Amino acid sequence: MFLVCGSPGSGKTTYVLRHKAQNDLVVDLDYICAALMGESGGVRLDFRPVLQTALEVRGLLYQCIQQRRGKWERAFVVTATADALELRRIAQELGAELVLLDTPLKECLERIRNDPQRNRSRRKFERLAIEWHEKYNQSLKNPIISPHQMK
């Protein structure tokens, strides 16, 4: 089990595509939302209309992972959660290894600018990447978490 986390533009999807095998489970809120809207996972739409339902579906998938239900071999759970303590909690809850894609903000922003699928919402993704880095770095200042524990 792998909890793959990082900023928008950090390479989470690319990481999963490179490492997953045919019988692996991939849980990605973007893909769940796209599926609920009848779109492919690569389409970047406004997911607000289906977000609550998608969160419930993701919760059910988390339960399947925790209980190891299904015939999948490995699970890759993708998240943009930016709080280090919350990431550790989720990883522990799922029994997953934490894979932090600590891609520098400058590189994330460059990837977002060069991603044609993000053209319509480029500014939103840039803002989300900046916010992710700020929140993540702030969460590392928590005395309970030291940066080396997240690497």
Phi and psi restraints in degrees (value plus and minus 20) as a CYANA .aco file:
   2 PHE   PHI    -152.8  -112.8
   2 PHE   PSI     110.5   150.5
   3 LEU   PHI    -123.2   -83.2
   3 LEU   PSI      87.6   127.6
   4 VAL   PHI    -118.8   -78.8
   4 VAL   PSI      96.8   136.8
   5 CYS   PHI    -151.2  -111.2
   5 CYS   PSI     136.8   176.8
   6 GLY   PHI     144.0   184.0
   6 GLY   PSI     155.4   195.4
   7 SER   PHI     -88.1   -48.1
   7 SER   PSI     138.1   178.1
   8 PRO   PHI     -75.5   -35.5
   8 PRO   PSI     113.7   153.7
   9 GLY   PHI      65.9   105.9
   9 GLY   PSI     -16.4    23.6
  10 SER   PHI    -101.6   -61.6
  10 SER   PSI     -37.5     2.5
  11 GLY   PHI      86.8   126.8
  11 GLY   PSI       1.7    41.7
  12 LYS   PHI     -80.1   -40.1
  12 LYS   PSI     -71.0   -31.0
  13 THR   PHI     -83.0   -43.0
  13 THR   PSI     -63.7   -23.7
  14 THR   PHI     -81.0   -41.0
  14 THR   PSI     -62.9   -22.9
  15 TYR   PHI     -78.5   -38.5
  15 TYR   PSI     -68.7   -28.7
  16 VAL   PHI     -83.2   -43.2
  16 VAL   PSI     -64.8   -24.8
  17 LEU   PHI     -81.0   -41.0
  17 LEU   PSI     -53.9   -13.9
  18 ARG   PHI     -95.8   -55.8
  18 ARG   PSI     -47.8    -7.8
  19 HIS   PHI    -126.9   -86.9
  19 HIS   PSI     -37.7     2.3
  20 LYS   PHI     -98.0   -58.0
  20 LYS   PSI     131.8   171.8
  21 ALA   PHI    -129.9   -89.9
  21 ALA   PSI     156.1   196.1
  22 GLN   PHI     -78.3   -38.3
  22 GLN   PSI     -58.0   -18.0
  23 ASN   PHI    -119.4   -79.4
  23 ASN   PSI       2.2    42.2
  24 ASP   PHI    -114.2   -74.2
  24 ASP   PSI     130.9   170.9
  25 LEU   PHI    -115.8   -75.8
  25 LEU   PSI     114.1   154.1
  26 VAL   PHI    -141.4  -101.4
  26 VAL   PSI     103.2   143.2
  27 VAL   PHI    -135.7   -95.7
  27 VAL   PSI      90.3   130.3
  28 ASP   PHI    -157.1  -117.1
  28 ASP   PSI     100.6   140.6
  29 LEU   PHI     -78.0   -38.0
  29 LEU   PSI     -56.1   -16.1
  30 ASP   PHI     -80.7   -40.7
  30 ASP   PSI     -63.3   -23.3
  31 TYR   PHI     -88.7   -48.7
  31 TYR   PSI     -58.1   -18.1
  32 ILE   PHI     -82.8   -42.8
  32 ILE   PSI     -66.3   -26.3
  33 CYS   PHI     -81.3   -41.3
  33 CYS   PSI     -65.9   -25.9
  34 ALA   PHI     -80.2   -40.2
  34 ALA   PSI     -63.7   -23.7
  35 ALA   PHI     -81.9   -41.9
  35 ALA   PSI     -61.7   -21.7
  36 LEU   PHI     -85.2   -45.2
  36 LEU   PSI     -44.4    -4.4
  37 MET   PHI    -116.1   -76.1
  37 MET   PSI     -16.3    23.7
  38 GLY   PHI      54.8    94.8
  38 GLY   PSI       6.8    46.8
  39 GLU   PHI    -136.7   -96.7
  39 GLU   PSI     145.9   185.9
  40 SER   PHI     -97.6   -57.6
  40 SER   PSI     140.8   180.8
  41 GLY   PHI     -82.7   -42.7
  41 GLY   PSI     -42.5    -2.5
  42 GLY   PHI    -100.2   -60.2
  42 GLY   PSI     -32.3     7.7
  43 VAL   PHI    -100.5   -60.5
  43 VAL   PSI     111.5   151.5
  44 ARG   PHI    -125.4   -85.4
  44 ARG   PSI      81.6   121.6
  45 LEU   PHI    -133.9   -93.9
  45 LEU   PSI     156.5   196.5
  46 ASP   PHI    -100.5   -60.5
  46 ASP   PSI      88.8   128.8
  47 PHE   PHI    -108.9   -68.9
  47 PHE   PSI     -20.0    20.0
  48 ARG   PHI     -72.6   -32.6
  48 ARG   PSI     -59.0   -19.0
  49 PRO   PHI     -82.1   -42.1
  49 PRO   PSI     -46.6    -6.6
  50 VAL   PHI    -134.2   -94.2
  50 VAL   PSI     -15.9    24.1
  51 LEU   PHI     -79.6   -39.6
  51 LEU   PSI     -65.4   -25.4
  52 GLN   PHI     -81.4   -41.4
  52 GLN   PSI     -63.6   -23.6
  53 THR   PHI     -84.4   -44.4
  53 THR   PSI     -62.0   -22.0
  54 ALA   PHI     -82.4   -42.4
  54 ALA   PSI     -58.9   -18.9
  55 LEU   PHI     -83.4   -43.4
  55 LEU   PSI     -57.6   -17.6
  56 GLU   PHI     -87.4   -47.4
  56 GLU   PSI     -61.8   -21.8
  57 VAL   PHI     -81.8   -41.8
  57 VAL   PSI     -64.4   -24.4
  58 ARG   PHI     -80.4   -40.4
  58 ARG   PSI     -60.0   -20.0
  59 GLY   PHI     -79.7   -39.7
  59 GLY   PSI     -60.9   -20.9
  60 LEU   PHI     -84.7   -44.7
  60 LEU   PSI     -59.2   -19.2
  61 LEU   PHI     -86.6   -46.6
  61 LEU   PSI     -57.4   -17.4
  62 TYR   PHI     -79.4   -39.4
  62 TYR   PSI     -61.5   -21.5
  63 GLN   PHI     -81.8   -41.8
  63 GLN   PSI     -62.4   -22.4
  64 CYS   PHI     -80.9   -40.9
  64 CYS   PSI     -59.6   -19.6
  65 ILE   PHI     -87.9   -47.9
  65 ILE   PSI     -66.8   -26.8
  66 GLN   PHI     -77.5   -37.5
  66 GLN   PSI     -60.3   -20.3
  67 GLN   PHI    -112.5   -72.5
  67 GLN   PSI     -19.7    20.3
  68 ARG   PHI      34.9    74.9
  68 ARG   PSI      21.3    61.3
  69 ARG   PHI    -104.3   -64.3
  69 ARG   PSI     118.5   158.5
  70 GLY   PHI      92.0   132.0
  70 GLY   PSI     154.5   194.5
  71 LYS   PHI    -124.6   -84.6
  71 LYS   PSI     -10.9    29.1
  72 TRP   PHI     -88.1   -48.1
  72 TRP   PSI     137.0   177.0
  73 GLU   PHI    -114.2   -74.2
  73 GLU   PSI     -71.7   -31.7
  74 ARG   PHI    -149.3  -109.3
  74 ARG   PSI     138.5   178.5
  75 ALA   PHI    -143.3  -103.3
  75 ALA   PSI     117.2   157.2
  76 PHE   PHI    -136.7   -96.7
  76 PHE   PSI      93.7   133.7
  77 VAL   PHI    -124.9   -84.9
  77 VAL   PSI     100.7   140.7
  78 VAL   PHI    -119.3   -79.3
  78 VAL   PSI     112.8   152.8
  79 THR   PHI    -166.4  -126.4
  79 THR   PSI     129.8   169.8
  80 ALA   PHI    -127.6   -87.6
  80 ALA   PSI      -0.4    39.6
  81 THR   PHI     -77.0   -37.0
  81 THR   PSI     113.0   153.0
  82 ALA   PHI    -128.2   -88.2
  82 ALA   PSI     -22.3    17.7
  83 ASP   PHI    -114.0   -74.0
  83 ASP   PSI      99.8   139.8
  84 ALA   PHI     -79.3   -39.3
  84 ALA   PSI     -60.8   -20.8
  85 LEU   PHI     -85.8   -45.8
  85 LEU   PSI     -61.9   -21.9
  86 GLU   PHI     -84.7   -44.7
  86 GLU   PSI     -58.7   -18.7
  87 LEU   PHI     -82.1   -42.1
  87 LEU   PSI     -63.9   -23.9
  88 ARG   PHI     -83.4   -43.4
  88 ARG   PSI     -59.9   -19.9
  89 ARG   PHI     -82.1   -42.1
  89 ARG   PSI     -67.6   -27.6
  90 ILE   PHI     -82.5   -42.5
  90 ILE   PSI     -65.6   -25.6
  91 ALA   PHI     -79.9   -39.9
  91 ALA   PSI     -63.4   -23.4
  92 GLN   PHI     -85.8   -45.8
  92 GLN   PSI     -63.0   -23.0
  93 GLU   PHI     -80.0   -40.0
  93 GLU   PSI     -59.0   -19.0
  94 LEU   PHI    -107.6   -67.6
  94 LEU   PSI     -30.4     9.6
  95 GLY   PHI      47.4    87.4
  95 GLY   PSI      19.3    59.3
  96 ALA   PHI    -131.3   -91.3
  96 ALA   PSI     132.1   172.1
  97 GLU   PHI    -101.2   -61.2
  97 GLU   PSI     114.1   154.1
  98 LEU   PHI    -104.0   -64.0
  98 LEU   PSI     104.0   144.0
  99 VAL   PHI    -134.4   -94.4
  99 VAL   PSI      81.3   121.3
 100 LEU   PHI    -112.9   -72.9
 100 LEU   PSI      99.6   139.6
 101 LEU   PHI    -115.5   -75.5
 101 LEU   PSI      69.4   109.4
 102 ASP   PHI    -107.3   -67.3
 102 ASP   PSI      36.5    76.5
 103 THR   PHI     -91.6   -51.6
 103 THR   PSI     112.4   152.4
 104 PRO   PHI     -77.4   -37.4
 104 PRO   PSI     126.1   166.1
 105 LEU   PHI     -73.9   -33.9
 105 LEU   PSI     -64.0   -24.0
 106 LYS   PHI     -76.9   -36.9
 106 LYS   PSI     -62.6   -22.6
 107 GLU   PHI     -88.7   -48.7
 107 GLU   PSI     -59.7   -19.7
 108 CYS   PHI     -80.1   -40.1
 108 CYS   PSI     -65.4   -25.4
 109 LEU   PHI     -83.9   -43.9
 109 LEU   PSI     -58.8   -18.8
 110 GLU   PHI     -84.6   -44.6
 110 GLU   PSI     -62.9   -22.9
 111 ARG   PHI     -83.2   -43.2
 111 ARG   PSI     -62.0   -22.0
 112 ILE   PHI     -82.0   -42.0
 112 ILE   PSI     -63.7   -23.7
 113 ARG   PHI     -84.4   -44.4
 113 ARG   PSI     -49.9    -9.9
 114 ASN   PHI    -116.3   -76.3
 114 ASN   PSI     -14.9    25.1
 115 ASP   PHI    -116.9   -76.9
 115 ASP   PSI      88.1   128.1
 116 PRO   PHI     -79.6   -39.6
 116 PRO   PSI     -47.9    -7.9
 117 GLN   PHI     -89.7   -49.7
 117 GLN   PSI     -37.9     2.1
 118 ARG   PHI    -121.7   -81.7
 118 ARG   PSI     -13.8    26.2
 119 ASN   PHI     -74.9   -34.9
 119 ASN   PSI     -65.2   -25.2
 120 ARG   PHI     -86.2   -46.2
 120 ARG   PSI     -48.4    -8.4
 121 SER   PHI    -144.8  -104.8
 121 SER   PSI       8.6    48.6
 122 ARG   PHI     -75.0   -35.0
 122 ARG   PSI     -67.0   -27.0
 123 ARG   PHI     -82.8   -42.8
 123 ARG   PSI     -58.2   -18.2
 124 LYS   PHI     -82.3   -42.3
 124 LYS   PSI     -65.3   -25.3
 125 PHE   PHI     -87.5   -47.5
 125 PHE   PSI     -56.6   -16.6
 126 GLU   PHI     -82.0   -42.0
 126 GLU   PSI     -64.6   -24.6
 127 ARG   PHI     -82.8   -42.8
 127 ARG   PSI     -63.0   -23.0
 128 LEU   PHI     -83.4   -43.4
 128 LEU   PSI     -58.2   -18.2
 129 ALA   PHI     -85.3   -45.3
 129 ALA   PSI     -64.3   -24.3
 130 ILE   PHI     -81.3   -41.3
 130 ILE   PSI     -66.5   -26.5
 131 GLU   PHI     -82.6   -42.6
 131 GLU   PSI     -59.8   -19.8
 132 TRP   PHI     -80.2   -40.2
 132 TRP   PSI     -69.8   -29.8
 133 HIS   PHI     -81.7   -41.7
 133 HIS   PSI     -61.4   -21.4
 134 GLU   PHI     -82.3   -42.3
 134 GLU   PSI     -67.6   -27.6
 135 LYS   PHI     -86.7   -46.7
 135 LYS   PSI     -63.3   -23.3
 136 TYR   PHI     -82.6   -42.6
 136 TYR   PSI     -68.8   -28.8
 137 ASN   PHI     -81.7   -41.7
 137 ASN   PSI     -58.2   -18.2
 138 GLN   PHI     -85.5   -45.5
 138 GLN   PSI     -59.6   -19.6
 139 SER   PHI     -86.3   -46.3
 139 SER   PSI     -46.3    -6.3
 140 LEU   PHI     -90.9   -50.9
 140 LEU   PSI     -36.7     3.3
 141 LYS   PHI     -98.6   -58.6
 141 LYS   PSI     -29.0    11.0
 142 ASN   PHI     -82.6   -42.6
 142 ASN   PSI     107.2   147.2
 143 PRO   PHI     -82.0   -42.0
 143 PRO   PSI     -36.6     3.4
 144 ILE   PHI     -96.2   -56.2
 144 ILE   PSI     -45.6    -5.6
 145 ILE   PHI    -136.1   -96.1
 145 ILE   PSI     110.0   150.0
 146 SER   PHI    -130.3   -90.3
 146 SER   PSI     129.1   169.1
 147 PRO   PHI     -73.5   -33.5
 147 PRO   PSI     -57.2   -17.2
 148 HIS   PHI     -87.7   -47.7
 148 HIS   PSI     -40.0     0.0
 149 GLN   PHI     -93.4   -53.4
 149 GLN   PSI     -40.5    -0.5
 150 MET   PHI    -115.4   -75.4
 150 MET   PSI     -27.3    12.7
